[in-house]
Amino acid sequence: MTTQIQTYDAIVVGGGPAGATVATELARKKRRVLLLDRDGRIKPCGGAIPPRLVRDYAIPEALLVAKVKSARMIAPSSKGVDMPIDGGFVGMVDREHFDEFLRVRATNAGAERATGTFERLERDSDGTAVVVYREGRDGPEHRVRGRLVVGADGARSSVAKQAIPGAEDVRCVFAYHEIIKVPERTGFDGTRCDVYYQGKHSPDFYAWVFPHGQTASIGTGSMQKGFGLRPAIAALRGELGLDTAETVRREGAPIPLKPLKRWDNGQDVVLAGDAAGVVAPASGEGIYYAMACASMVADAGEEFLATGKPRALALARKRFMKAHGRVFWILGIMQYFWYSSDKRREKFVAICADKDVQRLTWESYMNKELVRRDPMAHARIFFKDLAHLFGFARA
């Protein structure tokens, strides 16, 4: 007797912010959705989310473990520049609880949930996609059919590698962080993010200390092969007197550097979140962009399911790049230029002391839009950047 294979409108592979959001929004559109996620996976992440995400996605206040009111940028010379947030905040979440909240919301919206590891993509006799996943490491294989498959399984996505041409060529920063219990000591500011632009802690990215209430994330990232991420964090913890603090957990994962050139296979597979490469260059911010991307993927997926036209899936990337492509382009140039040496990092941190830079940076971050008003402020920043670039300004 042949076992009947369950058929879904959409199978979402990956239960992080992107996958859970796609599943929620398609389920709310009355689609039959399966959300497939590995059990116990927590992505290394500073956990920063802007007020716009809190508003757009109705994030409960209880999930914010801290509200950051300023950032301190630390130059290679150890000079610190404080960037206060005037009239706003950066929300901090613990991914262990934040992601689970989003997955539960998806099931409350009507999505079904399965725990397992994606193995491969096959085709039924009529061409319908079949997702094969395994329970646990040595558990049995399961097969489910889907009219639409959404790959939201992170950077270097297994779904993408099997279905999207060129997906295996994505360049990544490898990130590593340690969650520690914050000791009761003077000097630790639970409302401030510290960002270290020092080559000894990262030759091409940055290191960080982000508050999470009773815990903190201390991490770094680099795409330089052979650079020791763990030794770098051990050294940073030692410098800060946090080497004896209790370590709650350690996590590492690749972070993509820019959006993939293609998110869909022209048939029935589309990518979302890190799998699509939507992590902001320079800052490494991914949660907001993952969820914004997921909403666009859900809309494109619904159009595909309603019309049967595969070209609808390409709308997700087109709409995302129209909304955020310019920001990603600017941040990519920033990372390429300013992070390339300690000499340039020193100048970059000096620029961060400028009040116009601070105001426009935070307004753009909190609202996720380039600030187009106040053209004189942009002009002042432009000429100050040139002065730093050519050495006319003192760092």
N, C-alpha and C positions, 0 to 999 in steps of 0.2 A: 504494500500500500504506500503510495507516494504522499509525503507530507506536503500540505498546502503551504506555499510561501506567502507570507503576509505582504500586501502591497500598500504602499504609502504614496501620498501626493509628493511628499518631500522627506528625504532622509538627510539629517544634518549631522555631519561627522565632526565632533568636537564641541565640548560644553563650556568653553570660556565665554567671555562677554559677547563675542561676535556670534558664536553658535547659538548660545542661549537666546540672544536677541532675535536672530532669524527665526528660530523655532517659535518664540513667543508671538511674533508678528504674523507669521503664516498661520499659526493655530487660531489667532484672533480673527483671521480671514476665513475661518471654518475649514481650513485644509487639514487633512490627516497627516500628522507630522511625527517622525521618530527622531528623538535626540539621542545620539550615541556618544558616550563619553567614557574615557578611562577613569577608573576609580582612584581617588586619592591624589590626582595630579594637581600640584600648585605651581603656577608659573612664577619665576623670580621677577619681581616687579616692585618698584618704589611705591606703587599704589596711589598715585596722584590723579585726581579727577577735578575738572573745572566746574564752577557753578552751573554752566550751561548744561552739562551732562546731568547734574542733579535735577535740574528743572525739566529737561526734555524727557528723561527716563524715570521720573518720579522715584528717585532714590531716597529711601527713608533716612532721616537724620541719625537714627540709631546705628546705621552702618558706617558713619563717619567716625573713625577712631581718633581723629585729630583734625583741627582746622589750622592750616599754616597761614600766618600773617606776614611772613617775610622769607626771603632767601638770602643766604650769605654765599657769595662767590669767592673762592679762595684761589689766588694766583700761585704760580710756581714759587714766587718769592715768599709765600705764606701771607701776603697782604690780603686782607678780607674786605670785600665791598658788600654792604648790606643793601638789599633791594626791598623796601617795605611795600606791601600791597595796600594801596589807599582805597578803602571802602569795599574791600572784597576779601576773598580767601581762596586757598587751594584745599580741597577736601582730600583726606587721606583714608584709604580703605585697606583692609586686610584681605588679600585675594582669596584666602581660604573661605572666608565667610561671604564676601561679596559675590564671588562666582556661584556659590551654592544658592544664594538668594535668587540670582538670576535664573538658575536652572529650575528651582522650585516655582518661580513665577511662570516659566514656560509650561510646566506641567499643570499649573492652575489654569492656564489659558486653554488647555486641552491637548497639549503635546504629550506623546508617550515617551518614556525614558528607558533607555537600555544601557547597561554597563558592559563595556568590552573594548577591545582594541581592533581598529580597522586593519584588515589583512589585505584585501584586494577588491578591485572592481571587475565584475564579470558582466556578461550580457545574456539575457534570456533568449529563447528561440525567436521571440518577436522583436528583439532588439532593446527591450526595456533593461535599464541598469539594475544590476544585482550587487548589493553591498555584502561582502563577506566579512564577518567579524568574529573574534574569538573571545570567549569568557576567560579571563585570567591568562596566565602565561601558558598553561598546558591544558586549558579547558576545551570544550567542544566548539566547533565552528557553527555559526548560524548564518543563514542567508535571508535577506529581505529585499524586496523589489521596491524601486522608487521611480516615479515619473521625473523627479528632480533630485539631484544629489548636490548638497552644499558642503564643500570642503572648508571647514573652519578649524582644522587640526594643527594650527600653528605654523611657524616658519619651517621651511623645508617640509611642507605638507606631503604626506604620503598620497593623499587624494590627488593633489596637484601633479606630483611626479608621474602618476599613472595616466592622467587625463589631459593635462595642459602642456602643450609644447613650450619648451624653454623654461619651465618652472624650476628645473633642477639647477639652473644657472644663477639663482638669486644670491647676492652677496649679503653677508650678515655680520653683525657685531655679536660676539658671544658675551652674554651678561651673566654675572654671578653675584649673589648676595647672601648675607647671613642675617637672620632675624635674631635679635638679642633682647634679653630683658634689660630694661633701662635701670641702672642702679640709682639708688637715692643719693645723688651727689650734686654739688653745686656746679653750675656751668652748662648743664644740658637743657636746651630750650626746646620744649615740646611744641612750640608754635613756629619753629623755623626749620627750613630745609638748608642743609649745607652741601654745596657742590664744589668738588675739588678738581680744578683744571691744572693738574700737575702730572707731568710725564711719568714720574715714578709710580703713580697709582694707575695711570692709563696713558699709553703713548699716543692714542688717537681718538679717545672719547673722554669720559670723565668718571670720577668716583663720587659717591654720595652718602649722606647720612640723612635719612628721612624719618621723622617721628611718627610712631603709630600708637600713641597713647602710652600704655605700659611697656610697649616694645618699640624697637627701632629697626629699620632696614639699613644695613651698611653694605654697599655694593660697588661694583665697577664693571666696565665692559671694554672690550677691545676686539678688533678684527685682525690684530697682528698675531700670526701663528707663533707659538712658543712663549708668549707673554704669560707670566704666572699670575692668574687672577686671584687664586687663594693666598699666595704669599703677599700680594699687594694689599688685600683686605686685612691680613694678619698684621702687616706693617701699619696700616691706617688705624686699626684698633689699638695698637700699641701706642701710637702717637697721641691718641685721644684718651688714653687711660681706660679703654674699654676691653682690654685683652683678657681680663678676668671675669667679665660679665657673662652670664649664662647664655649659651647659644641654644635657641629654640629649634631652629632648623636651618639647613643650607640648601640652596637651589641654584640651578644654572640652566640656561637655554639660549638658543640663537635668537637674535632680533634682526629682522630684515631691514635693509638700508633704504629701500624705495619701493614704490608699488610695482608689481609685475606689469609687463606690457600687455598681458592678456589674462583675463580672469575666468573665461569660460571656454568650453571645448566646441562651441558651435552646435551643440546637440542637447545636452541635458545636465551638464556639470558646471557649477560656478563656485568661485572661491570667495571667502570673506575673512576679515580680520588679518592677523599676521600671515595667514596663508596667502592672502592677496598682496601682502607687503605694505600694509597701511600703518606703518610706524613712522612718526615724524623724525626726520634726520635732525642731528644736532642735539635735540632734547631727549629723544628716545621715547616720547610720549605715545602710548598706544591704546589706552582704554577708550578714550573718547572716540578716536578715529575708528577703532574696531567696531564700536556700536553704531556710529554714524554710517559706516560702510555697510554694516549688517542691515540697517533699515533700508538702504538702497537696494541691497541684494534681495531682501524680502519683497520689495515692491516689484523689482524686475522678475523675480521668481513667480509672483502672483500673475503678472502679465503673461509670462510664458505658460503657466498652467491653464490660464483662462483662454488663451488663443492657440496654444500649440506651436507658436512660432519661436524657434530657437534664437533668432536674432534679438529677441527681447532681453535675453540674459546679458548682452553686451551693454545694455543701458546702465547697469550698476556701475561699472567702471567709468563710463562716460560722465555720469552725473557726479560721481565722487570727485573726479579730476577737475570738473568745472567748478565745484564748490571749494576744493582744498588743494588743487594742483599747484597754484601759485605759491602758497605757503610752503609746501614741500620743496619746491624748487629753490626758494630763498634759503630755507634751512639747510638744504643740501650744500649750497654754496658756502654757507657759514661754516658747516662742519669741515668741508674740504679745506677751506682756507685757514680759519682761526685755530683749528685743533691740530695743525700740522707740526707745530714746534712749541716749546715752552716760551720762546721769545714772543711768538704771536699770541699765545694764551695770556701772557702778561698784559699785552695791549688790549686783548678782548675783555679781560676783567676790568681794566681801567675804564673802558667804554661803558661798562655796566654801572658806573658811578653817576653817569649823566641822568638827570631827572627826566628829560624827555624820553630817553631810552627806557627807563624804568616804567614810566606811565604808559607808553605805547605798547611795551612788552606785556604788561599785566592786562591791559584792556583787550589786547588781541588774544591772550591766553584764556582769559575768563569767558569771553564771548565767542571765541573760535572764528573770528573774522578779522581780516586786516583792517586796521583803523585808517580810514581814508580822509577823515576830517583833520583839521589843523595841519595844512600843508607846510607851514613854516617850521613846525616841529620836525617833520621829515627832512626838510632842507637842512636844518641845523645838525641833525644826526648824520646826514650824508657827508657834510663837510668835516665834521668831527671825525668820522670814520676815515676819511682821506688823510686827515692830519696824523692819526695814529698809524695808518698804513705806511705813510712815507716818513714817519719818525719825527714829525714836527711837534707832536704832543708828548708830554712826559707821562710815562706809565706810573 
